[in-house]
């Protein structure tokens, strides 16, 4: 578990980052940009103090989205939202089809909407930022999945669809703060979409489907309630964050935040070189990922560890393998080794353990103990 956490200011950074409200959405109390964070500016990812485990997990998810998203549980004000925003701003822009509400990838053979897949017209592409979309706890289902205009459909015979948050999050990040307080009907929607990669909207005999593949990022405070097991299982990685307990770390957090708020442009410029360096590293890891070898010995180690911990199903092995492979690609290694497995085991497995009434140790301790027994200290 990480003991040195990052940003002291977390709750102010959510506003204004998810984009405009979808047309036709039910009006809600709007989140205005915080006076502490200038519009369009995000605290640099590489300037965040501590939070090594959380930053690594998010970077891994950026290298290989198939790991299944990241769940971040911990104290308030430890920079959870700040770190998610910072990662999205760090990533290079992606190619998307012009005028496509789902930002489909050009020349993709799968995962596109019907309009981009029909092949009757040549698709023009442009570069767009990687989307980061907030899913508010009180959002209506129509705001999340989108709304069909039945009146227009009946009057003009066309399917009029107002895309929702899931459409805007396609190929990006869907961020849910206080995910453990999310209403059950929205949890059910997320489970369906996470399983299929598509969002299906049906109203009175009319239906539409569109791609909805995103990295799900959830954060929350465990003291406020537990996550439903079905949704918990959908997160590939789980990170625990805590308020820093050492004086130098706390002082450095406050100094950097204060410097950013006083002169944001100068602060961002100061960290630009580090940001560019990490961006190039992520791009190189993505290109290297398909060539990273996962030996049978590594797969056997991963399976043996999951059996030792008693995890249900095979998602543990799959996630540990994918995460370790992404870590190897990030570090420039040609194949997955025990070192990669040991490093990624806690974040890939801690949230998959059954409760053991005979063992009151935390899940992180249980994983670390099993790793030590299997791999050696």
C-alpha positions as CSV (number, residue, x, y, z in Angstrom):
1,X,0.0,0.0,0.0
2,X,1.2,3.5,-0.9
3,X,1.9,5.6,2.2
4,X,2.9,8.8,0.5
5,X,-0.1,10.3,-1.4
6,X,-0.2,13.2,-3.8
7,X,-2.4,16.3,-4.2
8,X,-4.0,18.0,-1.3
9,X,-6.7,19.6,-3.5
10,X,-9.0,17.0,-5.1
11,X,-12.6,18.1,-4.9
12,X,-12.1,21.4,-6.8
13,X,-10.8,19.8,-10.0
14,X,-13.9,18.0,-11.4
15,X,-15.7,21.0,-12.8
16,X,-15.6,21.9,-16.5
17,X,-13.6,18.8,-17.6
18,X,-16.3,16.6,-19.0
19,X,-17.4,18.9,-21.7
20,X,-20.8,20.4,-22.4
21,X,-24.1,18.9,-21.4
22,X,-25.6,16.6,-24.1
23,X,-28.4,18.3,-26.0
24,X,-31.8,17.5,-24.6
25,X,-30.4,16.5,-21.2
26,X,-32.4,17.2,-18.1
27,X,-31.1,20.5,-16.6
28,X,-29.2,19.9,-13.4
29,X,-27.1,22.1,-11.1
30,X,-24.1,22.9,-13.2
31,X,-20.6,22.4,-12.0
32,X,-18.7,25.6,-12.6
33,X,-15.0,25.8,-13.1
34,X,-13.1,26.1,-9.8
35,X,-11.4,29.5,-9.3
36,X,-8.3,27.5,-8.2
37,X,-8.0,25.8,-11.6
38,X,-8.0,27.9,-14.8
39,X,-10.3,26.7,-17.5
40,X,-8.5,24.4,-19.9
41,X,-5.5,23.8,-17.6
42,X,-4.8,20.6,-15.7
43,X,-2.2,20.0,-13.0
44,X,0.7,18.0,-14.6
45,X,0.7,14.3,-14.1
46,X,4.4,14.1,-13.5
47,X,4.2,16.9,-10.8
48,X,2.0,14.9,-8.6
49,X,3.7,14.0,-5.3
50,X,3.8,10.3,-4.3
51,X,0.8,8.1,-5.3
52,X,3.2,5.8,-7.2
53,X,0.8,2.9,-7.2
54,X,-2.1,4.9,-8.5
55,X,-0.1,6.7,-11.1
56,X,1.3,3.4,-12.3
57,X,-2.1,1.8,-12.5
58,X,-3.5,4.6,-14.5
59,X,-0.5,4.6,-16.8
60,X,-0.9,0.8,-17.3
61,X,-4.5,1.4,-18.2
62,X,-3.5,4.0,-20.8
63,X,-1.0,1.6,-22.3
64,X,-3.5,-1.3,-22.5
65,X,-7.2,-0.4,-21.9
66,X,-8.1,-4.1,-22.0
67,X,-6.8,-4.4,-18.3
68,X,-10.3,-3.3,-17.4
69,X,-10.2,0.1,-15.7
70,X,-9.0,1.3,-12.3
71,X,-10.7,1.6,-8.9
72,X,-9.2,4.1,-6.5
73,X,-10.4,3.9,-2.9
74,X,-9.1,6.1,-0.1
75,X,-9.2,9.3,1.9
76,X,-10.8,12.5,0.7
77,X,-8.5,15.1,-0.7
78,X,-5.7,12.8,-1.7
79,X,-5.8,13.8,-5.4
80,X,-7.8,11.0,-7.0
81,X,-9.7,13.3,-9.4
82,X,-6.6,15.4,-10.0
83,X,-4.6,12.4,-11.1
84,X,-7.3,11.1,-13.5
85,X,-7.5,14.5,-15.2
86,X,-3.8,14.8,-15.4
87,X,-3.4,11.5,-17.1
88,X,-6.0,12.3,-19.8
89,X,-4.3,15.7,-20.5
90,X,-1.0,13.9,-20.8
91,X,-2.1,11.4,-23.4
92,X,-1.5,12.2,-27.1
93,X,-4.6,13.2,-29.1
94,X,-6.4,10.4,-30.9
95,X,-7.6,10.1,-34.5
96,X,-11.4,10.2,-34.9
97,X,-13.9,10.4,-37.7
98,X,-15.1,13.9,-38.3
99,X,-18.6,14.7,-37.2
100,X,-19.0,11.3,-35.6
101,X,-20.7,11.6,-32.2
102,X,-18.9,8.5,-30.9
103,X,-15.4,9.5,-32.1
104,X,-15.0,6.3,-34.0
105,X,-11.5,5.4,-35.1
106,X,-10.9,5.8,-38.8
107,X,-10.0,2.6,-40.8
108,X,-11.2,0.4,-37.9
109,X,-12.7,-2.9,-39.0
110,X,-14.7,-3.3,-35.7
111,X,-16.0,-1.2,-32.9
112,X,-17.5,1.5,-35.1
113,X,-21.0,2.9,-35.4
114,X,-23.2,2.0,-38.4
115,X,-22.5,5.3,-40.2
116,X,-18.7,4.8,-40.0
117,X,-18.9,1.2,-40.9
118,X,-21.1,1.3,-44.0
119,X,-18.2,2.0,-46.3
120,X,-20.2,4.1,-48.8
121,X,-18.3,7.3,-48.2
122,X,-14.7,8.1,-47.5
123,X,-14.2,9.0,-43.9
124,X,-12.3,12.1,-43.0
125,X,-10.4,12.1,-39.7
126,X,-9.0,14.7,-37.4
127,X,-7.2,14.7,-34.0
128,X,-9.2,15.1,-30.9
129,X,-8.3,15.0,-27.2
130,X,-8.8,11.8,-25.3
131,X,-12.2,12.3,-23.7
132,X,-12.7,12.2,-19.9
133,X,-16.4,12.2,-19.0
134,X,-17.8,12.5,-15.5
135,X,-20.8,10.4,-14.6
136,X,-22.6,12.2,-11.8
137,X,-24.3,10.1,-9.1
138,X,-27.6,11.8,-9.7
139,X,-27.6,11.5,-13.5
140,X,-30.8,10.2,-15.1
141,X,-30.7,7.1,-17.3
142,X,-31.4,9.1,-20.4
143,X,-28.5,11.4,-19.7
144,X,-26.2,8.4,-19.4
145,X,-27.3,6.2,-22.2
146,X,-28.8,8.8,-24.5
147,X,-32.4,9.6,-25.5
148,X,-34.5,8.7,-28.5
149,X,-36.8,11.5,-29.8
150,X,-40.0,9.5,-30.3
151,X,-42.0,12.5,-31.5
152,X,-39.6,13.1,-34.3
153,X,-39.4,9.4,-35.1
154,X,-43.1,9.1,-35.4
155,X,-43.6,12.4,-37.3
156,X,-40.7,12.0,-39.8
157,X,-39.9,8.3,-39.7
158,X,-36.2,8.9,-38.7
159,X,-34.4,7.7,-35.6
160,X,-33.5,10.9,-33.8
161,X,-30.9,10.1,-31.1
162,X,-29.4,12.4,-28.6
163,X,-26.1,10.8,-27.5
164,X,-25.4,10.5,-23.8
165,X,-22.4,10.3,-21.6
166,X,-21.5,6.8,-22.7
167,X,-21.3,8.0,-26.3
168,X,-19.0,10.8,-25.3
169,X,-16.8,8.5,-23.3
170,X,-16.2,6.1,-26.2
171,X,-12.4,5.5,-26.7
172,X,-11.6,7.5,-23.6
173,X,-12.2,7.5,-19.8
174,X,-15.5,7.4,-17.9
175,X,-14.9,8.7,-14.4
176,X,-17.2,8.1,-11.5
177,X,-16.4,9.8,-8.2
178,X,-18.0,8.1,-5.2
179,X,-18.7,5.1,-7.4
180,X,-19.7,3.1,-4.3
181,X,-22.8,5.4,-4.0
182,X,-23.9,5.0,-7.6
183,X,-27.6,4.1,-8.0
184,X,-28.4,0.5,-8.8
185,X,-30.1,1.2,-12.1
186,X,-26.9,3.0,-13.4
187,X,-24.8,0.1,-12.1
188,X,-26.9,-2.3,-14.2
189,X,-26.3,-0.1,-17.3
190,X,-22.6,0.0,-16.7
191,X,-22.4,-3.8,-16.3
192,X,-24.2,-4.4,-19.6
193,X,-22.1,-1.9,-21.5
194,X,-18.8,-3.2,-19.9
195,X,-19.7,-6.7,-21.0
196,X,-20.6,-5.9,-24.6
197,X,-18.7,-2.8,-25.5
198,X,-21.9,-1.4,-26.9
199,X,-24.7,0.8,-25.6
200,X,-28.2,-0.3,-26.6
201,X,-31.1,2.2,-26.3
202,X,-34.7,0.9,-26.9
203,X,-37.9,2.9,-26.5
204,X,-41.4,1.8,-27.5
205,X,-40.2,-0.5,-30.3
206,X,-37.4,1.8,-31.5
207,X,-33.8,0.9,-30.9
208,X,-30.3,2.1,-31.6
209,X,-26.9,0.8,-30.6
210,X,-23.5,2.4,-30.7
211,X,-19.9,1.6,-29.6
212,X,-19.1,2.4,-25.9
213,X,-15.7,1.2,-25.1
214,X,-13.9,3.2,-22.4
215,X,-11.6,2.8,-19.5
216,X,-13.7,2.9,-16.4
217,X,-12.2,4.9,-13.5
218,X,-13.9,4.8,-10.2
219,X,-13.0,6.5,-6.9
220,X,-14.5,6.7,-3.5
221,X,-14.2,6.5,0.3
222,X,-14.6,3.0,1.7
223,X,-16.1,4.4,4.9
224,X,-19.2,5.6,2.9
225,X,-20.1,2.1,1.7
226,X,-19.0,-0.9,-0.3
227,X,-19.2,-1.4,-4.0
228,X,-21.6,-4.0,-5.5
229,X,-19.6,-7.2,-6.1
230,X,-20.7,-7.4,-9.8
231,X,-19.3,-3.9,-10.5
232,X,-16.2,-4.5,-8.3
233,X,-15.3,-7.5,-10.4
234,X,-15.4,-5.4,-13.6
235,X,-12.5,-3.2,-12.5
236,X,-9.2,-4.7,-13.6
237,X,-7.0,-2.9,-11.1
238,X,-7.7,-1.6,-7.5
239,X,-5.6,1.0,-5.8
240,X,-5.6,2.1,-2.2
241,X,-4.6,5.7,-1.3
242,X,-3.9,7.3,2.0
243,X,-3.2,10.8,3.3
244,X,0.6,11.2,3.6
245,X,1.9,10.8,7.1
246,X,5.4,12.2,6.7
247,X,6.1,15.9,7.0
248,X,8.3,16.4,3.9
249,X,5.7,14.8,1.6
250,X,2.9,17.0,3.0
251,X,5.0,20.1,2.7
252,X,5.9,19.3,-0.9
253,X,2.3,18.7,-1.9
254,X,1.2,22.1,-0.5
255,X,4.2,23.9,-2.1
256,X,3.5,22.5,-5.6
257,X,-0.2,23.1,-5.4
258,X,0.3,26.7,-4.2
259,X,2.8,27.3,-7.1
260,X,0.3,26.0,-9.6
261,X,-2.5,28.2,-8.3
262,X,-0.3,31.3,-8.3
263,X,1.3,30.9,-11.7
264,X,-0.4,28.0,-13.6
265,X,1.2,28.7,-16.9
266,X,4.7,28.9,-15.5
267,X,4.1,25.8,-13.4
268,X,2.9,23.8,-16.4
269,X,5.8,25.0,-18.5
270,X,8.2,23.9,-15.8
271,X,7.0,20.3,-16.0
272,X,6.5,20.2,-19.8
273,X,9.7,18.3,-20.4
274,X,8.8,15.6,-17.9
275,X,5.3,15.4,-19.4
276,X,6.6,15.0,-22.9
277,X,9.0,12.3,-21.7
278,X,6.3,10.2,-20.1
279,X,4.0,10.8,-23.2
280,X,6.7,9.4,-25.5
281,X,7.2,6.5,-23.1
282,X,3.4,5.6,-23.2
283,X,3.3,5.8,-27.0
284,X,6.4,3.6,-27.3
285,X,4.9,1.1,-24.8
286,X,1.7,0.9,-26.9
287,X,3.7,0.1,-30.0
288,X,5.8,-2.5,-28.2
289,X,2.9,-4.2,-26.4
290,X,2.0,-6.7,-29.2
291,X,5.6,-8.0,-29.3
292,X,6.0,-8.6,-25.5
293,X,6.1,-12.4,-24.8
294,X,4.3,-14.0,-21.9
295,X,6.1,-17.3,-21.2
296,X,4.2,-20.3,-20.1
297,X,6.2,-20.2,-16.9
298,X,4.8,-16.7,-16.1
299,X,1.2,-17.9,-16.8
300,X,1.7,-20.8,-14.5
301,X,3.0,-18.5,-11.8
302,X,0.0,-16.2,-12.2
303,X,-2.4,-19.1,-12.0
304,X,-0.7,-20.6,-9.0
305,X,-0.8,-17.3,-7.2
306,X,-4.6,-16.9,-7.9
307,X,-5.2,-20.4,-6.7
308,X,-3.2,-19.8,-3.5
309,X,-5.4,-16.7,-2.9
310,X,-8.6,-18.5,-3.7
311,X,-9.8,-15.9,-6.3
312,X,-13.1,-16.7,-8.1
313,X,-13.1,-17.2,-11.8
314,X,-10.2,-16.6,-14.2
315,X,-10.3,-12.8,-14.4
316,X,-7.5,-12.6,-11.8
317,X,-5.1,-14.5,-14.0
318,X,-6.1,-12.6,-17.2
319,X,-5.8,-9.2,-15.5
320,X,-2.5,-10.1,-13.9
321,X,-1.1,-11.3,-17.2
322,X,-2.3,-8.3,-19.2
323,X,-1.1,-5.8,-16.5
324,X,2.3,-7.5,-16.3
325,X,2.7,-7.4,-20.0
326,X,1.8,-3.7,-20.2
327,X,4.4,-3.1,-17.4
328,X,7.0,-5.0,-19.4
329,X,6.2,-2.9,-22.5
330,X,6.4,0.3,-20.4
331,X,9.8,-0.7,-19.1
332,X,11.1,-1.8,-22.5
333,X,11.4,-5.5,-21.6
334,X,10.9,-8.2,-24.2
335,X,9.0,-10.7,-21.9
336,X,7.1,-10.9,-18.7
337,X,9.1,-12.1,-15.7
338,X,8.5,-12.8,-12.0
339,X,9.5,-9.2,-11.2
340,X,6.6,-7.9,-13.3
341,X,4.1,-10.3,-11.7
342,X,5.2,-9.5,-8.2
343,X,4.9,-5.8,-8.8
344,X,1.4,-5.9,-10.3
345,X,-0.1,-8.7,-8.1
346,X,-1.5,-6.3,-5.4
347,X,-3.3,-4.0,-7.7
348,X,-4.6,-6.8,-9.9
349,X,-5.8,-9.1,-7.1
350,X,-6.5,-7.3,-3.9
351,X,-10.1,-6.6,-4.7
352,X,-10.8,-10.2,-5.9
353,X,-10.2,-11.9,-2.5
354,X,-13.0,-13.6,-0.5
355,X,-13.4,-12.5,3.1
356,X,-11.7,-15.0,5.4
357,X,-13.1,-15.0,8.9
358,X,-10.0,-16.8,10.1
359,X,-7.7,-14.2,8.7
360,X,-8.2,-10.6,9.8
361,X,-5.3,-9.3,7.7
362,X,-6.2,-6.8,4.9
363,X,-6.4,-7.9,1.3
364,X,-3.1,-6.1,0.5
365,X,-1.3,-7.9,3.2
366,X,-2.8,-11.3,2.1
367,X,-1.6,-10.7,-1.5
368,X,1.9,-9.6,-0.4
369,X,2.2,-12.6,1.9
370,X,1.1,-15.0,-0.9
371,X,3.6,-13.4,-3.3
372,X,6.4,-13.7,-0.7
373,X,5.6,-17.4,-0.2
374,X,5.4,-18.2,-3.9
375,X,8.2,-16.0,-5.3
376,X,10.4,-15.5,-2.3
377,X,11.1,-12.2,-0.7
